[in-house]
Each structure stands twice: as structure tokens, then as C-alpha cells.
Amino acid sequence: MGIKRPDNSKMTIRGAIQHLKDGTLNLNHRIQRNNVWTLEQGQLLISSILENVKIPGIVIVEENGVRYALDGKQRINNTTGFFENKFNLSDKIELFEDIDFDELESEEPISIQDIAGKYYEELPQAVKNKLQKFEFKLDVYKNLTDRQIKKLFRRYNGGTLLTKMELTRVSTSSEVIDYINELSEHDYFKNNIAISENQRNRFTDQEIIFQILSVLMKGYEKGLSSKEIKELAIELEDNGIQDNIKEIIKNATDYIYQAIPVKEKFMKKVNIPIIFNVAVKAQNNEITPEKFGGFLQMFFNDIPTEYDYATDSGSAKKENVKIRIDEMNKYFDENIDSAPEYQKPKERVKGNVGRPKGSTKNKEEKLVDSNPPADPVSMAAVGNPS
């Protein structure tokens, strides 16, 4: 069945605020992007409304009585945010030169200086009235399948620079995205991994979760490049994530969060999937979280040269993923018995954690892979691919 024509309606900014409060409007559809607009973009949007510049409409998908913004989330989020005094207008006078102040129907003359740099609550009433009259045009789609929703998202965002991870998220099933979204809300992923807020807004935390899935499900079979992660997402759309894999990842996440209770610089994207692999092995060997945390501190304070080499350019390649897994497992086997319990760092040290001072690498050296591929089923079960 094809996609039916959308219903058309309108919505004021005040109406959007009310619908967001009562739950009949939702900006967080499972495949939707995070908030990625800058302050300047939000300020420019409000200025454009005052200048009578045409604002694109909002694309809505209605599911179970709730309207989700499939396209236009940033526009709704920033206009409602301005009404709630979350940011002020720009103080750049030239942004407001095309406003027709005569149309504002104000008893007192209004000039650019009366609005530049002001919050909503500080604006003259006539300016508030104009903003309150503004209406978004809505295209409301109903009774769409999951595939149709993803198709619409790609079409409407075709002119927007979506990241590879944002494209990956619309390549898999709603069940997988619900699982990824839920896991990304774990305190470990929210607070203890070394990524910036901007990276989080671009779903780097969820990319890491997909990479963890790849390591636990595929072993050495696949690398961790964007292309390979997208292939995994497409595979999961058809097959889903097995319950035992979900349980392994949940237990490992809780375990690592206990082992490393604060944000450490070595908890970065290139290391986390490898840490999860060895965490499963540590759990199976009944190593306490405190001792595993101490092991990780030992490892990244005395990082093997081969591991360090494999974290440089091309770290997502299959052969470099294998080197990192092998090196951390080898270090675990040789040092876990002597590992101390985790100690919270007293102060942060600037620089690359885990790289010894004065360490050098022969960039011409080629590390030879002489080991056979890991058995992914065995690895998922025991956490040791070697």
C-alpha cells in the first residue's frame, strides 16, 4: 500500500508548547535526530519570523494519538525555547534591518534597539503579538509502516548533512533503535564515556553501542568502520538482537560502571568495544569489578606498543580491531592475578592517557596477523576470542 496524502493543519508556537506539555506532540521519534542547532541558528530563525521570511512546514507522523515531528524538530525546539526565555535574540543589528516595524501596530514606536539582544519576556508587546500569531504549517501522515516512516525521514532530510551514524539508525528496525536508545540512557553511557556533548548529539554514544554489538556478535569477522556498522544495522533489521547478547551487554555495562565509577580518559570510542570484550571474560572468570577496574588502569598506564599502534589511523579496520582484542586479552591473562583494585585518580593529567612518555612507533612496521579468525559464538559466550 502506498503512502496516503497527508492531512494539512496549522500550529502556533504557543500551541506547540501546550501539545508538548500534554504529550500529544513529541519531538523524539526513535529515528529522529538530536538537538544539533547552534544558538546562532535559533536566533536567525526568530529573526526570520519577524522579517516575514517563509519558514518550512513541519512533517508529522501520527502514531497511537501522538504526533511525532519527523522533520522540523529543530524549528519547533528553538521557537518554543525562545518563548520560554531559554535564549535571547542576537545583538547584531544587521539581522533585523528587514523587519517592517510599521506593521507591528504598536502605540509606541519600536526600533531595532528595542529587540536586539532581548529575551522574549523583554520584547515590546507588539513584537510578542507578531510572534504569537505565527503558525507552522503541518503535514500529518497517519497509519504508516516502519519502512514508510524511514523512507519519509530520508526524503525530507535529503538536503541535510546527516552523519553516517544518523543514516545507520534509519537502516535498522524500530525494535533495535528502541534497544539502543534505552541502553544509551544507562549512567555509564550518559556520564562515564569520554565523548563531548556535540558528539553525543550526533549519536557517537549509540555508534559505540553498535560497535560493541559487532565485537560480541562477529568477533574478528568484521571491522568497526561506518560501512560495516551500517551493514550490521541492516542485518539486525531482519534478525533482531538475540536475548542472550542483550543480557551479556547489560551485565557487562553494569560491571564496567562498577569497575570504573568516574569518567576516565581511556574510556574513549576506540577502546570501549575492546574493554567490553574483556569485561565479559573477566565476569566469566569471577573477577570483581574493583579488580577489573585496577586491571584497566594498569593496562592503559603501560599500554602495549602493538595495541597503541592499532589505535592510530585505520583503527576501525578488521586487522587493527583484532590486534587490540588480542593484546588486551593477552595482558589480562598475564596480569589479572597481580592487578590492584581500582583507585580513583586524585587529579586529571593532561595529554594522552595510556601512552607512555617518549614512546615511539616505527610507522613502517607491518604487524603480521598469524592468528585465525575468532569464533563469534564462542566469543559472545566467554568473552575470549583467542
C-alpha positions as a Markdown table, in Angstrom:
| # | Residue | x | y | z |
|---|---|---|---|---|
| 1 | Met | 0.0 | 0.0 | 0.0 |
| 2 | Gly | 1.4 | 3.4 | -0.9 |
| 3 | Ile | 1.7 | 6.5 | 1.3 |
| 4 | Lys | -1.5 | 8.4 | 1.5 |
| 5 | Arg | -1.6 | 12.2 | 1.1 |
| 6 | Pro | -1.0 | 14.0 | 4.5 |
| 7 | Asp | -3.6 | 15.9 | 6.3 |
| 8 | Asn | -2.9 | 19.7 | 6.4 |
| 9 | Ser | -3.3 | 21.8 | 9.5 |
| 10 | Lys | -1.5 | 24.7 | 11.4 |
| 11 | Met | 0.0 | 25.2 | 14.8 |
| 12 | Thr | 1.1 | 28.3 | 16.7 |
| 13 | Ile | 4.2 | 28.3 | 18.8 |
| 14 | Arg | 2.0 | 28.6 | 22.0 |
| 15 | Gly | 0.1 | 25.6 | 20.7 |
| 16 | Ala | 3.3 | 23.6 | 20.2 |
| 17 | Ile | 4.3 | 24.4 | 23.8 |
| 18 | Gln | 0.9 | 23.1 | 25.1 |
| 19 | His | 1.0 | 20.0 | 23.0 |
| 20 | Leu | 4.5 | 19.2 | 24.2 |
| 21 | Lys | 3.3 | 19.5 | 27.8 |
| 22 | Asp | 0.2 | 17.3 | 27.4 |
| 23 | Gly | 2.1 | 14.7 | 25.4 |
| 24 | Thr | 0.1 | 15.0 | 22.1 |
| 25 | Leu | 3.3 | 16.3 | 20.4 |
| 26 | Asn | 6.6 | 14.6 | 20.7 |
| 27 | Leu | 9.9 | 15.7 | 19.2 |
| 28 | Asn | 11.8 | 12.4 | 20.0 |
| 29 | His | 10.7 | 9.9 | 17.5 |
| 30 | Arg | 13.0 | 6.9 | 17.7 |
| 31 | Ile | 14.7 | 7.7 | 14.4 |
| 32 | Gln | 14.8 | 11.4 | 14.9 |
| 33 | Arg | 18.0 | 13.4 | 15.2 |
| 34 | Asn | 19.2 | 15.0 | 18.4 |
| 35 | Asn | 19.2 | 18.8 | 19.0 |
| 36 | Val | 22.1 | 20.0 | 16.8 |
| 37 | Trp | 21.3 | 23.6 | 16.1 |
| 38 | Thr | 23.6 | 26.3 | 17.4 |
| 39 | Leu | 22.5 | 29.4 | 19.3 |
| 40 | Glu | 23.0 | 31.4 | 16.2 |
| 41 | Gln | 20.7 | 29.2 | 14.1 |
| 42 | Gly | 18.0 | 29.6 | 16.7 |
| 43 | Gln | 18.4 | 33.4 | 16.8 |
| 44 | Leu | 18.3 | 33.5 | 13.0 |
| 45 | Leu | 15.0 | 31.5 | 12.9 |
| 46 | Ile | 13.3 | 34.0 | 15.3 |
| 47 | Ser | 14.6 | 36.9 | 13.2 |
| 48 | Ser | 13.3 | 35.3 | 10.0 |
| 49 | Ile | 9.8 | 35.0 | 11.5 |
| 50 | Leu | 9.9 | 38.7 | 12.4 |
| 51 | Glu | 11.1 | 39.5 | 8.9 |
| 52 | Asn | 8.2 | 37.5 | 7.3 |
| 53 | Val | 10.6 | 35.1 | 5.7 |
| 54 | Lys | 8.8 | 31.9 | 4.8 |
| 55 | Ile | 9.6 | 29.1 | 7.3 |
| 56 | Pro | 9.4 | 25.5 | 6.1 |
| 57 | Gly | 6.5 | 23.4 | 7.4 |
| 58 | Ile | 6.6 | 20.6 | 9.9 |
| 59 | Val | 6.3 | 16.9 | 8.8 |
| 60 | Ile | 4.3 | 14.9 | 11.4 |
| 61 | Val | 3.7 | 11.2 | 11.7 |
| 62 | Glu | 0.8 | 10.2 | 13.9 |
| 63 | Glu | 1.1 | 7.0 | 16.0 |
| 64 | Asn | -1.5 | 6.0 | 18.6 |
| 65 | Gly | -2.8 | 9.5 | 19.0 |
| 66 | Val | 0.6 | 11.1 | 19.4 |
| 67 | Arg | 2.1 | 13.4 | 16.8 |
| 68 | Tyr | 5.8 | 13.0 | 16.2 |
| 69 | Ala | 7.9 | 15.6 | 14.4 |
| 70 | Leu | 9.7 | 13.7 | 11.6 |
| 71 | Asp | 11.0 | 16.9 | 10.0 |
| 72 | Gly | 11.1 | 20.2 | 11.8 |
| 73 | Lys | 12.2 | 19.2 | 15.3 |
| 74 | Gln | 14.9 | 21.9 | 15.4 |
| 75 | Arg | 12.4 | 24.6 | 14.3 |
| 76 | Ile | 9.9 | 23.6 | 17.0 |
| 77 | Asn | 12.5 | 23.2 | 19.6 |
| 78 | Asn | 14.1 | 26.6 | 19.0 |
| 79 | Thr | 10.9 | 28.6 | 18.6 |
| 80 | Thr | 9.3 | 27.1 | 21.8 |
| 81 | Gly | 12.7 | 27.6 | 23.5 |
| 82 | Phe | 12.7 | 31.3 | 22.7 |
| 83 | Phe | 9.2 | 31.7 | 24.1 |
| 84 | Glu | 10.4 | 30.0 | 27.3 |
| 85 | Asn | 13.3 | 32.5 | 27.5 |
| 86 | Lys | 15.9 | 29.8 | 27.0 |
| 87 | Phe | 17.9 | 32.1 | 24.8 |
| 88 | Asn | 17.9 | 35.7 | 23.6 |
| 89 | Leu | 17.9 | 37.4 | 20.2 |
| 90 | Ser | 21.1 | 38.2 | 18.6 |
| 91 | Asp | 22.6 | 41.7 | 19.3 |
| 92 | Lys | 23.7 | 42.0 | 15.7 |
| 93 | Ile | 21.7 | 45.0 | 14.4 |
| 94 | Glu | 22.1 | 44.0 | 10.7 |
| 95 | Leu | 20.0 | 40.8 | 11.3 |
| 96 | Phe | 16.9 | 43.0 | 12.0 |
| 97 | Glu | 17.2 | 45.6 | 9.2 |
| 98 | Asp | 14.5 | 43.9 | 7.1 |
| 99 | Ile | 11.8 | 43.9 | 9.8 |
| 100 | Asp | 8.8 | 46.1 | 8.9 |
| 101 | Phe | 8.3 | 47.8 | 12.3 |
| 102 | Asp | 5.3 | 49.8 | 10.9 |
| 103 | Glu | 3.2 | 46.6 | 10.6 |
| 104 | Leu | 3.5 | 45.8 | 14.3 |
| 105 | Glu | 0.6 | 48.0 | 15.2 |
| 106 | Ser | 2.3 | 49.4 | 18.3 |
| 107 | Glu | 1.1 | 52.5 | 20.1 |
| 108 | Glu | 4.7 | 53.4 | 20.7 |
| 109 | Pro | 7.4 | 53.5 | 18.0 |
| 110 | Ile | 9.6 | 50.4 | 18.0 |
| 111 | Ser | 13.2 | 50.3 | 16.8 |
| 112 | Ile | 15.9 | 47.7 | 16.2 |
| 113 | Gln | 17.5 | 48.7 | 19.5 |
| 114 | Asp | 14.2 | 47.6 | 21.3 |
| 115 | Ile | 14.7 | 44.0 | 20.2 |
| 116 | Ala | 18.4 | 43.4 | 19.7 |
| 117 | Gly | 19.8 | 41.1 | 22.4 |
| 118 | Lys | 16.5 | 40.8 | 24.1 |
| 119 | Tyr | 14.8 | 37.7 | 25.6 |
| 120 | Tyr | 11.1 | 37.0 | 24.8 |
| 121 | Glu | 9.9 | 38.4 | 28.1 |
| 122 | Glu | 11.8 | 41.7 | 27.4 |
| 123 | Leu | 10.3 | 42.4 | 24.0 |
| 124 | Pro | 7.7 | 45.1 | 23.3 |
| 125 | Gln | 4.1 | 43.6 | 23.4 |
| 126 | Ala | 3.6 | 44.3 | 19.7 |
| 127 | Val | 6.6 | 42.1 | 18.8 |
| 128 | Lys | 5.3 | 39.4 | 21.1 |
| 129 | Asn | 2.0 | 39.6 | 19.4 |
| 130 | Lys | 3.5 | 39.1 | 16.0 |
| 131 | Leu | 5.4 | 36.0 | 17.2 |
| 132 | Gln | 2.3 | 34.7 | 18.9 |
| 133 | Lys | 0.4 | 34.9 | 15.6 |
| 134 | Phe | 3.0 | 32.9 | 13.7 |
| 135 | Glu | 1.8 | 29.5 | 12.6 |
| 136 | Phe | 3.7 | 26.4 | 11.4 |
| 137 | Lys | 2.1 | 24.6 | 8.5 |
| 138 | Leu | 1.8 | 20.9 | 9.3 |
| 139 | Asp | 1.7 | 17.9 | 7.0 |
| 140 | Val | 0.3 | 15.0 | 9.1 |
| 141 | Tyr | 0.9 | 11.4 | 7.9 |
| 142 | Lys | -1.2 | 8.6 | 9.5 |
| 143 | Asn | -1.1 | 4.8 | 9.5 |
| 144 | Leu | 2.4 | 4.5 | 8.1 |
| 145 | Thr | 4.6 | 1.4 | 8.4 |
| 146 | Asp | 8.0 | 1.5 | 9.9 |
| 147 | Arg | 9.6 | 1.3 | 6.5 |
| 148 | Gln | 7.5 | 4.1 | 5.2 |
| 149 | Ile | 8.4 | 6.3 | 8.1 |
| 150 | Lys | 12.1 | 5.7 | 7.5 |
| 151 | Lys | 11.6 | 6.4 | 3.8 |
| 152 | Leu | 10.0 | 9.8 | 4.6 |
| 153 | Phe | 12.7 | 10.7 | 7.0 |
| 154 | Arg | 15.4 | 10.1 | 4.3 |
| 155 | Arg | 13.4 | 12.0 | 1.7 |
| 156 | Tyr | 12.8 | 15.1 | 3.9 |
| 157 | Asn | 16.3 | 15.1 | 5.2 |
| 158 | Gly | 17.9 | 14.5 | 1.8 |
| 159 | Gly | 19.2 | 18.1 | 1.7 |
| 160 | Thr | 20.6 | 18.0 | 5.3 |
| 161 | Leu | 24.0 | 16.8 | 6.1 |
| 162 | Leu | 23.2 | 13.7 | 8.2 |
| 163 | Thr | 26.1 | 11.9 | 9.8 |
| 164 | Lys | 26.8 | 8.4 | 8.9 |
| 165 | Met | 25.5 | 7.3 | 12.3 |
| 166 | Glu | 22.2 | 9.1 | 11.7 |
| 167 | Leu | 21.8 | 7.3 | 8.4 |
| 168 | Thr | 22.7 | 4.0 | 10.1 |
| 169 | Arg | 19.9 | 4.5 | 12.7 |
| 170 | Val | 17.3 | 4.7 | 9.9 |
| 171 | Ser | 18.7 | 1.5 | 8.3 |
| 172 | Thr | 17.5 | -0.8 | 11.1 |
| 173 | Ser | 14.3 | -1.8 | 12.9 |
| 174 | Ser | 12.4 | 0.2 | 15.5 |
| 175 | Glu | 13.0 | -2.6 | 18.0 |
| 176 | Val | 16.7 | -2.3 | 17.6 |
| 177 | Ile | 16.6 | 1.5 | 17.8 |
| 178 | Asp | 14.4 | 1.3 | 21.0 |
| 179 | Tyr | 17.0 | -1.1 | 22.5 |
| 180 | Ile | 20.0 | 1.2 | 21.5 |
| 181 | Asn | 18.1 | 4.3 | 22.8 |
| 182 | Glu | 17.4 | 2.6 | 26.1 |
| 183 | Leu | 21.0 | 1.3 | 26.6 |
| 184 | Ser | 22.4 | 4.8 | 25.8 |
| 185 | Glu | 20.4 | 6.1 | 28.8 |
| 186 | His | 22.5 | 3.9 | 31.2 |
| 187 | Asp | 24.5 | 6.0 | 33.6 |
| 188 | Tyr | 27.7 | 4.5 | 32.2 |
| 189 | Phe | 27.0 | 5.8 | 28.6 |
| 190 | Lys | 25.5 | 9.0 | 29.8 |
| 191 | Asn | 28.3 | 10.0 | 32.2 |
| 192 | Asn | 31.4 | 7.9 | 32.0 |
| 193 | Ile | 32.5 | 7.7 | 28.4 |
| 194 | Ala | 34.9 | 10.2 | 27.0 |
| 195 | Ile | 32.8 | 12.0 | 24.4 |
| 196 | Ser | 31.7 | 15.6 | 24.0 |
| 197 | Glu | 28.1 | 16.8 | 24.2 |
| 198 | Asn | 28.3 | 17.6 | 20.5 |
| 199 | Gln | 29.4 | 14.0 | 19.8 |
| 200 | Arg | 26.5 | 12.8 | 21.9 |
| 201 | Asn | 24.1 | 14.9 | 19.9 |
| 202 | Arg | 25.4 | 13.2 | 16.8 |
| 203 | Phe | 24.8 | 9.8 | 18.3 |
| 204 | Thr | 28.5 | 8.8 | 18.9 |
| 205 | Asp | 27.4 | 7.0 | 22.1 |
| 206 | Gln | 25.0 | 4.9 | 20.0 |
| 207 | Glu | 27.7 | 4.2 | 17.4 |
| 208 | Ile | 29.8 | 2.8 | 20.2 |
| 209 | Ile | 26.9 | 0.5 | 21.2 |
| 210 | Phe | 26.7 | -0.8 | 17.7 |
| 211 | Gln | 30.4 | -1.4 | 17.7 |
| 212 | Ile | 30.1 | -3.3 | 21.0 |
| 213 | Leu | 27.4 | -5.4 | 19.3 |
| 214 | Ser | 29.7 | -6.1 | 16.4 |
| 215 | Val | 32.6 | -7.2 | 18.6 |
| 216 | Leu | 30.4 | -9.5 | 20.7 |
| 217 | Met | 28.4 | -10.9 | 17.7 |
| 218 | Lys | 31.0 | -11.0 | 14.9 |
| 219 | Gly | 34.4 | -11.4 | 16.7 |
| 220 | Tyr | 37.1 | -10.8 | 14.1 |
| 221 | Glu | 34.8 | -11.3 | 11.2 |
| 222 | Lys | 34.1 | -7.6 | 10.8 |
| 223 | Gly | 35.8 | -4.3 | 11.4 |
| 224 | Leu | 34.2 | -1.3 | 13.1 |
| 225 | Ser | 34.0 | 1.2 | 10.1 |
| 226 | Ser | 30.8 | 3.2 | 9.4 |
| 227 | Lys | 30.2 | 1.0 | 6.4 |
| 228 | Glu | 30.4 | -2.3 | 8.4 |
| 229 | Ile | 28.3 | -0.9 | 11.2 |
| 230 | Lys | 25.6 | 0.1 | 8.8 |
| 231 | Glu | 25.7 | -3.4 | 7.3 |
| 232 | Leu | 25.2 | -4.8 | 10.8 |
| 233 | Ala | 22.3 | -2.4 | 11.4 |
| 234 | Ile | 20.6 | -3.7 | 8.2 |
| 235 | Glu | 21.2 | -7.3 | 9.3 |
| 236 | Leu | 19.7 | -6.6 | 12.7 |
| 237 | Glu | 16.6 | -5.1 | 11.0 |
| 238 | Asp | 15.8 | -8.6 | 9.7 |
| 239 | Asn | 17.1 | -10.7 | 12.5 |
| 240 | Gly | 17.0 | -8.5 | 15.6 |
| 241 | Ile | 19.3 | -8.8 | 18.6 |
| 242 | Gln | 19.3 | -12.2 | 20.4 |
| 243 | Asp | 18.2 | -12.1 | 24.1 |
| 244 | Asn | 21.5 | -13.6 | 25.3 |
| 245 | Ile | 23.5 | -10.9 | 23.6 |
| 246 | Lys | 21.3 | -8.2 | 25.2 |
| 247 | Glu | 21.8 | -9.9 | 28.6 |
| 248 | Ile | 25.6 | -10.1 | 28.1 |
| 249 | Ile | 25.8 | -6.4 | 27.2 |
| 250 | Lys | 23.6 | -5.3 | 30.1 |
| 251 | Asn | 25.7 | -7.3 | 32.6 |
| 252 | Ala | 28.9 | -6.0 | 31.1 |
| 253 | Thr | 27.7 | -2.4 | 31.2 |
| 254 | Asp | 26.7 | -2.7 | 34.9 |
| 255 | Tyr | 30.0 | -4.4 | 35.6 |
| 256 | Ile | 32.2 | -1.8 | 33.9 |
| 257 | Tyr | 30.2 | 1.0 | 35.5 |
| 258 | Gln | 31.1 | -0.5 | 38.9 |
| 259 | Ala | 34.7 | -1.1 | 37.9 |
| 260 | Ile | 35.2 | 2.5 | 36.6 |
| 261 | Pro | 32.8 | 4.7 | 38.5 |
| 262 | Val | 34.1 | 8.0 | 37.1 |
| 263 | Lys | 34.9 | 9.3 | 33.7 |
| 264 | Glu | 38.4 | 8.2 | 32.7 |
| 265 | Lys | 40.1 | 9.5 | 29.5 |
| 266 | Phe | 40.8 | 6.0 | 28.3 |
| 267 | Met | 37.1 | 5.4 | 28.1 |
| 268 | Lys | 37.0 | 6.6 | 24.6 |
| 269 | Lys | 35.4 | 5.3 | 21.4 |
| 270 | Val | 38.4 | 3.4 | 20.1 |
| 271 | Asn | 38.8 | 1.4 | 23.4 |
| 272 | Ile | 35.3 | 0.8 | 24.7 |
| 273 | Pro | 34.3 | -2.1 | 22.4 |
| 274 | Ile | 37.6 | -3.9 | 23.3 |
| 275 | Ile | 37.0 | -3.2 | 27.0 |
| 276 | Phe | 33.5 | -4.8 | 26.8 |
| 277 | Asn | 35.0 | -7.9 | 25.2 |
| 278 | Val | 37.5 | -8.4 | 28.0 |
| 279 | Ala | 34.9 | -7.4 | 30.6 |
| 280 | Val | 32.8 | -10.4 | 29.6 |
| 281 | Lys | 35.8 | -12.6 | 30.0 |
| 282 | Ala | 36.5 | -11.1 | 33.4 |
| 283 | Gln | 33.0 | -11.8 | 34.6 |
| 284 | Asn | 33.2 | -15.4 | 33.5 |
| 285 | Asn | 36.4 | -15.7 | 35.5 |
| 286 | Glu | 34.6 | -14.2 | 38.5 |
| 287 | Ile | 36.9 | -11.2 | 38.7 |
| 288 | Thr | 35.5 | -8.5 | 41.0 |
| 289 | Pro | 34.6 | -5.1 | 39.3 |
| 290 | Glu | 37.2 | -3.4 | 41.6 |
| 291 | Lys | 40.0 | -5.7 | 40.4 |
| 292 | Phe | 38.9 | -5.3 | 36.8 |
| 293 | Gly | 39.0 | -1.6 | 37.2 |
| 294 | Gly | 42.5 | -1.8 | 38.5 |
| 295 | Phe | 43.5 | -4.0 | 35.6 |
| 296 | Leu | 42.2 | -1.4 | 33.1 |
| 297 | Gln | 44.3 | 1.3 | 34.9 |
| 298 | Met | 47.4 | -1.0 | 34.7 |
| 299 | Phe | 46.8 | -1.7 | 31.0 |
| 300 | Phe | 46.3 | 2.0 | 30.0 |
| 301 | Asn | 49.3 | 3.1 | 32.1 |
| 302 | Asp | 51.5 | 0.5 | 30.5 |
| 303 | Ile | 49.8 | 0.1 | 27.1 |
| 304 | Pro | 51.4 | -2.5 | 24.8 |
| 305 | Thr | 53.1 | -1.0 | 21.7 |
| 306 | Glu | 51.1 | -3.2 | 19.4 |
| 307 | Tyr | 47.8 | -2.1 | 20.9 |
| 308 | Asp | 48.9 | 1.6 | 20.8 |
| 309 | Tyr | 49.9 | 1.2 | 17.2 |
| 310 | Ala | 46.5 | -0.3 | 16.3 |
| 311 | Thr | 44.6 | 2.7 | 17.7 |
| 312 | Asp | 46.1 | 5.1 | 15.2 |
| 313 | Ser | 44.8 | 5.8 | 11.7 |
| 314 | Gly | 42.8 | 2.9 | 10.5 |
| 315 | Ser | 41.8 | 1.7 | 13.9 |
| 316 | Ala | 38.4 | 0.5 | 12.7 |
| 317 | Lys | 40.0 | -1.9 | 10.2 |
| 318 | Lys | 39.3 | -5.5 | 10.9 |
| 319 | Glu | 43.0 | -6.3 | 11.4 |
| 320 | Asn | 43.5 | -3.5 | 13.9 |
| 321 | Val | 40.4 | -4.5 | 15.9 |
| 322 | Lys | 41.9 | -8.0 | 16.1 |
| 323 | Ile | 45.2 | -6.7 | 17.3 |
| 324 | Arg | 43.6 | -4.7 | 20.1 |
| 325 | Ile | 41.4 | -7.6 | 21.2 |
| 326 | Asp | 44.4 | -10.0 | 21.2 |
| 327 | Glu | 46.7 | -7.6 | 23.1 |
| 328 | Met | 44.2 | -6.8 | 25.8 |
| 329 | Asn | 43.3 | -10.4 | 26.3 |
| 330 | Lys | 47.0 | -11.4 | 26.4 |
| 331 | Tyr | 47.6 | -8.7 | 29.0 |
| 332 | Phe | 44.6 | -9.9 | 31.0 |
| 333 | Asp | 45.9 | -13.5 | 31.1 |
| 334 | Glu | 49.4 | -12.4 | 32.2 |
| 335 | Asn | 48.5 | -9.7 | 34.7 |
| 336 | Ile | 45.0 | -10.1 | 36.1 |
| 337 | Asp | 46.2 | -12.0 | 39.2 |
| 338 | Ser | 48.5 | -9.2 | 40.2 |
| 339 | Ala | 46.1 | -6.3 | 39.3 |
| 340 | Pro | 45.3 | -4.0 | 42.2 |
| 341 | Glu | 41.8 | -2.7 | 43.0 |
| 342 | Tyr | 40.7 | 0.4 | 41.1 |
| 343 | Gln | 41.9 | 3.8 | 42.6 |
| 344 | Lys | 40.0 | 7.0 | 41.7 |
| 345 | Pro | 42.5 | 9.5 | 40.2 |
| 346 | Lys | 43.3 | 12.4 | 42.5 |
| 347 | Glu | 43.8 | 14.8 | 39.7 |
| 348 | Arg | 43.5 | 14.8 | 35.9 |
| 349 | Val | 46.6 | 14.7 | 33.9 |
| 350 | Lys | 46.6 | 16.5 | 30.6 |
| 351 | Gly | 47.7 | 14.6 | 27.5 |
| 352 | Asn | 47.0 | 11.2 | 26.1 |
| 353 | Val | 46.2 | 8.8 | 28.8 |
| 354 | Gly | 47.7 | 5.4 | 28.3 |
| 355 | Arg | 50.6 | 6.5 | 26.0 |
| 356 | Pro | 54.0 | 6.3 | 27.8 |
| 357 | Lys | 56.2 | 9.4 | 27.6 |
| 358 | Gly | 58.8 | 9.2 | 24.9 |
| 359 | Ser | 57.1 | 6.2 | 23.3 |
| 360 | Thr | 57.9 | 5.9 | 19.6 |
| 361 | Lys | 56.5 | 3.7 | 16.9 |
| 362 | Asn | 58.0 | 2.5 | 13.7 |
| 363 | Lys | 55.3 | 3.5 | 11.3 |
| 364 | Glu | 56.9 | 1.4 | 8.6 |
| 365 | Glu | 56.5 | -1.7 | 10.7 |
| 366 | Lys | 53.7 | -4.0 | 9.5 |
| 367 | Leu | 52.1 | -6.1 | 12.2 |
| 368 | Val | 51.6 | -9.6 | 10.9 |
| 369 | Asp | 48.3 | -11.4 | 11.6 |
| 370 | Ser | 49.1 | -15.0 | 12.1 |
| 371 | Asn | 46.1 | -16.0 | 14.2 |
| 372 | Pro | 42.9 | -17.5 | 12.7 |
| 373 | Pro | 39.6 | -15.5 | 12.9 |
| 374 | Ala | 37.7 | -15.8 | 16.2 |
| 375 | Asp | 34.6 | -17.8 | 16.6 |
| 376 | Pro | 31.9 | -15.1 | 17.3 |
| 377 | Val | 29.6 | -17.6 | 19.1 |
| 378 | Ser | 32.4 | -18.6 | 21.4 |
| 379 | Met | 33.5 | -15.0 | 22.0 |
| 380 | Ala | 30.0 | -13.9 | 22.9 |
| 381 | Ala | 29.7 | -16.7 | 25.3 |
| 382 | Val | 33.0 | -16.4 | 27.1 |
| 383 | Gly | 34.4 | -13.1 | 26.1 |
| 384 | Asn | 37.8 | -14.5 | 24.9 |
| 385 | Pro | 38.3 | -14.7 | 21.1 |
| 386 | Ser | 41.8 | -16.2 | 21.3 |
